[in-house]
Amino acid sequence: MDRNYDIVIIGSGLGGLVCGAILSKEGKKVCVVEKNDQIGGNLQTFRREGITFDTGVHYVGGLEKGRNLYQIFNYLGIMDRLELVKMDEQGFDVVLFKDDETEYPYGMGYENFSRIMCEKFPNDREAILTYCQELKRICDNFPLYNLKAGEQYNDTSVFSTSAKEFIEQLTPNKKLQNVLAGTNLLYAGIAHKTPLYVHALIINSYIESSHKIANGGDQIAKLIARVIKEHGGDILRKQEATKIQVEEGKARYVELKDGDKIYADTFISNIPPAQTLKLTDTAMIRPVYRNRIKELENSISVFAIYAVLKPGTYPYHNRNYYYHNKEDVWKNMDYTDETWPPTYAMFECVPHKQKQFAEAIIVMNYMRYSEVEMWADTFNTTLNENSRGENYEAFKKRKAEKLLDTVAIKFPNIRECIQSYYTSTPLSYRDYIGSEDGNMYGVIKDFNEPLKNRISPRTKVPNLLLTGQNVNLHGVLGVTVSAVITCMMMLGKDYLVNKILKANEETI
Ligand SMILES: Cc1cc2nc3c(=O)[nH]c(=O)nc-3n(C[C@H](O)[C@H](O)[C@H](O)COP(=O)(O)OP(=O)(O)OC[C@H]3O[C@@H](n4cnc5c(N)ncnc54)[C@H](O)[C@@H]3O)c2cc1C
């Protein structure tokens, strides 16, 4: 059955949904096509033994009233329906090191953050205050991060500055350097590549405010999808886009796996850019651009344990833990089979029954795609269930047990608290999200070649735009801002920013 829309969006990840909601609020007839049964991409959740587990969103920055993400979500009309839990203001993230008994909490709000850091590092007060000032200054430099219309970057040097070197220049104190970079799993930090702006935009948003989504990150996807539908849009699940047909200098339709064609005036792709290019063979997109996109290096992938806890055994802390075996937090990706896991992040799911006890935890750690490549020709999602084989199950079990041994170093009773656990590997992310290697955060940003890895929302096909974590930045905040940027290409920059600001003035 062929259909006609103003806008077709490929992929219902956060970026696709936010674009869909903005454009349908502007009166456009929108259609989102999603290959999975569940919408949301990395916002998807799954349920085991009555517990909802998040797969790709554990906490969100910028959702405090008046902050950047709050303002965009408020404009979309989902803010008052989102069930949030504010994390511990005295330490929403806590950095731990194997051979150090001290815990290093990140306080929420710059006052708490600097006070707590100065208590831990009394001789480094000046460095800590400079770090806070610099983070704020760098973030002020990004007009859209601050929802400012009509302004340009004042200082482009942050794109070509190293996050690691910036921190090292603040203080010779190695422990403080590693504590300040201790949550770098949030952006898969690489010593010789991660730019300062990536560190600053992400860490600043969490310091300003950190919230968990009470019933799982899929709440965000469901609420935004509702906005699209309330404005007359359609979301087609279990519909994989297999082709973008370009004719006479324009994209004409998207073809679905079952052969249906969906026509539109404009197309937005929320899937990884390399995958987008595979969907169209148009000569308008030159080989040099195709090669550049194909050769961009992706971020590392992830192995995760989702553990159901025995009731009343493990206290709920309302904070996340970032653990490191070694003091140099920038070396965590250089692991071998023997040294894995070098690090982990542990997230406690918001409890529903007894508030003082956690019902479930998620522990995640880096894993290279090459470790699961021997099962690359298997595919397994809820829509297309297949076994990857016994040796894959044994591999996962071995990894999970090693990871739990490492967790037990700081949480010695953890095994007694676990009732059962489930795991995911880079293949799970590959199959559910549609990237080739299950990468976590899309294309790696590199301060050595800042322009090379920047992907514009525009393509050479004038009515084919890109959005999502590869354009701009990953994370709920980064992707939402990416979607605003993509929509600005159609609606005008000042127009959209002013609409967001006005919607917030009206609700104050
Ligand atoms: C393990 C992990 C933990 C994370 N934790 C956090 C966190 O705590 N806080 C935070 O802010 N961010 C976190 N992130 C990052 C955040 O989840 C992502 O940056 C964001 O959700 C990506 O959104 P996106 O718009 O790029 O779409 P994606 O999530 O990449 O979704 C793309 C969608 O396109 C669909 N698709 C693909 N191909 C096709 C096709 N051919 N046809 C139709 N549909 C298709 C996919 O099924 C998917 O639904 C985490 C990510 C990971 C992996």
PDBQT file of the ligand as one rigid body, heavy atoms in Angstrom, charges set to zero:
ROOT
HETATM    1  C1  LIG A 601      24.710   1.210  26.970  1.00  0.00    +0.000 C 
HETATM    2  C2  LIG A 601      24.309   2.645  26.761  1.00  0.00    +0.000 A 
HETATM    3  C3  LIG A 601      24.056   3.442  27.868  1.00  0.00    +0.000 A 
HETATM    4  C4  LIG A 601      23.663   4.768  27.702  1.00  0.00    +0.000 A 
HETATM    5  N1  LIG A 601      23.360   5.510  28.806  1.00  0.00    +0.000 NA
HETATM    6  C5  LIG A 601      22.907   6.774  28.643  1.00  0.00    +0.000 A 
HETATM    7  C6  LIG A 601      22.482   7.534  29.781  1.00  0.00    +0.000 A 
HETATM    8  O1  LIG A 601      22.501   7.054  30.929  1.00  0.00    +0.000 OA
HETATM    9  N2  LIG A 601      22.048   8.815  29.574  1.00  0.00    +0.000 N 
HETATM   10  C7  LIG A 601      21.994   9.367  28.320  1.00  0.00    +0.000 A 
HETATM   11  O2  LIG A 601      21.589  10.541  28.201  1.00  0.00    +0.000 OA
HETATM   12  N3  LIG A 601      22.376   8.665  27.228  1.00  0.00    +0.000 NA
HETATM   13  C8  LIG A 601      22.809   7.389  27.360  1.00  0.00    +0.000 A 
HETATM   14  N4  LIG A 601      23.172   6.658  26.254  1.00  0.00    +0.000 N 
HETATM   15  C9  LIG A 601      23.137   7.314  24.916  1.00  0.00    +0.000 C 
HETATM   16  C10 LIG A 601      21.730   7.442  24.349  1.00  0.00    +0.000 C 
HETATM   17  O3  LIG A 601      20.943   6.320  24.681  1.00  0.00    +0.000 OA
HETATM   18  C11 LIG A 601      21.809   7.573  22.817  1.00  0.00    +0.000 C 
HETATM   19  O4  LIG A 601      22.728   8.591  22.482  1.00  0.00    +0.000 OA
HETATM   20  C12 LIG A 601      20.472   7.925  22.150  1.00  0.00    +0.000 C 
HETATM   21  O5  LIG A 601      19.389   7.197  22.675  1.00  0.00    +0.000 OA
HETATM   22  C13 LIG A 601      20.598   7.675  20.631  1.00  0.00    +0.000 C 
HETATM   23  O6  LIG A 601      19.444   8.138  19.962  1.00  0.00    +0.000 OA
HETATM   24  P1  LIG A 601      19.353   8.194  18.371  1.00  0.00    +0.000 P 
HETATM   25  O7  LIG A 601      18.308   9.189  18.016  1.00  0.00    +0.000 OA
HETATM   26  O8  LIG A 601      20.690   8.386  17.774  1.00  0.00    +0.000 OA
HETATM   27  O9  LIG A 601      18.726   6.797  17.921  1.00  0.00    +0.000 OA
HETATM   28  P2  LIG A 601      19.070   5.280  18.199  1.00  0.00    +0.000 P 
HETATM   29  O10 LIG A 601      18.851   4.992  19.629  1.00  0.00    +0.000 OA
HETATM   30  O11 LIG A 601      20.377   4.915  17.583  1.00  0.00    +0.000 OA
HETATM   31  O12 LIG A 601      17.897   4.566  17.394  1.00  0.00    +0.000 OA
HETATM   32  C14 LIG A 601      17.888   4.340  16.006  1.00  0.00    +0.000 C 
HETATM   33  C15 LIG A 601      16.572   3.668  15.650  1.00  0.00    +0.000 C 
HETATM   34  O13 LIG A 601      16.533   3.419  14.233  1.00  0.00    +0.000 OA
HETATM   35  C16 LIG A 601      15.949   2.135  14.025  1.00  0.00    +0.000 C 
HETATM   36  N5  LIG A 601      16.380   1.639  12.722  1.00  0.00    +0.000 N 
HETATM   37  C17 LIG A 601      17.627   1.280  12.333  1.00  0.00    +0.000 A 
HETATM   38  N6  LIG A 601      17.635   0.906  11.037  1.00  0.00    +0.000 NA
HETATM   39  C18 LIG A 601      16.351   1.024  10.594  1.00  0.00    +0.000 A 
HETATM   40  C19 LIG A 601      15.724   0.806   9.331  1.00  0.00    +0.000 A 
HETATM   41  N7  LIG A 601      16.417   0.406   8.268  1.00  0.00    +0.000 N 
HETATM   42  N8  LIG A 601      14.386   1.031   9.227  1.00  0.00    +0.000 NA
HETATM   43  C20 LIG A 601      13.668   1.457  10.290  1.00  0.00    +0.000 A 
HETATM   44  N9  LIG A 601      14.221   1.686  11.512  1.00  0.00    +0.000 NA
HETATM   45  C21 LIG A 601      15.540   1.490  11.663  1.00  0.00    +0.000 A 
HETATM   46  C22 LIG A 601      16.485   1.315  15.180  1.00  0.00    +0.000 C 
HETATM   47  O14 LIG A 601      15.725   0.151  15.383  1.00  0.00    +0.000 OA
HETATM   48  C23 LIG A 601      16.360   2.317  16.340  1.00  0.00    +0.000 C 
HETATM   49  O15 LIG A 601      15.088   2.280  16.917  1.00  0.00    +0.000 OA
HETATM   50  C24 LIG A 601      23.553   5.329  26.391  1.00  0.00    +0.000 A 
HETATM   51  C25 LIG A 601      23.805   4.513  25.270  1.00  0.00    +0.000 A 
HETATM   52  C26 LIG A 601      24.175   3.189  25.449  1.00  0.00    +0.000 A 
HETATM   53  C27 LIG A 601      24.416   2.339  24.245  1.00  0.00    +0.000 C 
ENDROOT
TORSDOF 0
